[in-house]
Each structure stands twice: as C-alpha cells, then as structure tokens.
Amino acid sequence: MTRSTIRNRKFKQPLIILFWLLIWEAVFLIINKEIYLPSPLSAFETLFSLLSDGETYIVIGHSMLRTVSALLLSVGLGVSLGILCGLYPSVHDLLNPLVVVLRSMPIASIIIIAIIWFRSTNVPIFAGFLMCFPLIFTSSVAGIRNTDEKLLEMCRIYRVRKADVVRSVYFRSAVPYINAGIVSSLGIAWKAIAAAEVLALPRYSIGFHLYQSKTWLDPASLFAWTIVIIALSYLFEFLFVKVSGYDKTGKRI
C-alpha cells in the first residue's frame, strides 16, 4: 500500500464519520423527540460526562475483565480441542454436534441458562465463552486440516517426532486461522457480555447501566454507553491485530 493511499484513507475516514453523524442529526430533527432518538450532541455530552466520572472506569474495568476472561477460556479450550479434532477426525465427529448446537443456540437461551447456574457476575463470562468458543474451535480445525501436505510428507520421510510435527508444522499452519477466529470473536464477545450483563445485572457492569438507561427512559445515556462498548470492541480488535500481525481474514498486515 503506497503512502498516498494511506493518506487518502486517513483523510476519508473522518469524512465518512462526519457523514453518518449528519445522517443521525437529520433523523433526529425529523423525529424531533428526544425520548425516541437523542441528538448526537446530547449523546456525546452524556458520554463526556460519563468519562469525567471515576466510577465509569471501575464499571468499564469489570466488564473488560469479564470479556478478557471469556476470550481466554474460549481461546484455551477452542484451540486445544480444535487442534485435537483437526488431527483426529473421529474425535471431531464426536464433538462437532455439540459445537453445532452451541453455534446455533440463541444468546438469550444461553444467558437464561447461565442465570440459573451461576452468580450474576459470572453469567456474562459463561455467555461470552459459549458465543466465542465455536468460532475459535472451527478456525483451529480448519487451520490444522489445511496444513501443507508436502511438509507433512517431508516430516514422515525424515521421521520427525509427532510432537515436533504438531508444534512446528500443524500449529504454525493453523496460526493465521486461529488469529482470524480470535479477531472475529472480539466483537462478538463484547456483544454477548453486554447482553448478559443487561439480563443478569451484576452491580459493576456496562449492561447494568444500559438497563438503568431503559428504566429511566434516558436514551442519551443508552447511546453513550453503547458508544463505549463499540469503542472498546474496536480497541480490542485494533490492539490484537497490531500485536498478532494478522487481520480478521488471516492475512499478515
């Protein structure tokens, strides 16, 4: 990518954001009822008010901890089982129906089951884990199955130990797929965590404040907290892509 292309993209992005803010303002003026849709000015004023309050960062910290916990559980179990199932088709045949069920299960059902089983503070972690695990598992299986057969044949010829083949060939082949699965899971994790917090209502959570916004009929606060979730989701994805060196398609950046 040339420097001029990068400069043009950086110049276009603020204009695109401005365009959608103007659309938002136009829709607000047409509706002209703050209770249905707050103005951009009202939403961002509320956002800046939240960011000036120290308790906001405690709330964000608790929600962030739940999200990170859910992602770590998903990555740990998803990658481990994904590699195992990629290497042994019979194990994949055994576990895949469960993964299909989890992938198809509505998030509301998962949250309600979790509310019955766990304390309110752990419900979002469980829900986030079950939403992200199938995606990371499937990506890991795909990575193992797409390992270069020529490399595997060379390992067989030179009688390389199975453990070394798994670590140096299979796992390295799967890394781009795993990274792509993790990047895709980051946004899903924040949505699942927020939805679970709204229903489970742990005291220090973004979802608790979303629920209060609904109870108090305060759409400006609702939009402000929603902007916080979007910003955190984008930040997580941006940082992971920078650290891992892979984008959501599995390509190196």
Salt bridges, closest charged atoms under 4 A:
GLU55 OE2 - ARG203 NH2 3.91
ASP93 OD1 - HIS92 ND1 4.00
GLU153 OE1 - ARG156 NH2 2.88
ASP164 OD2 - ARG161 NE 3.16
ASP164 OD1 - ARG167 NH2 2.64
GLU197 OE2 - ARG66 NH1 3.06
GLU237 OE2 - LYS248 NZ 3.55
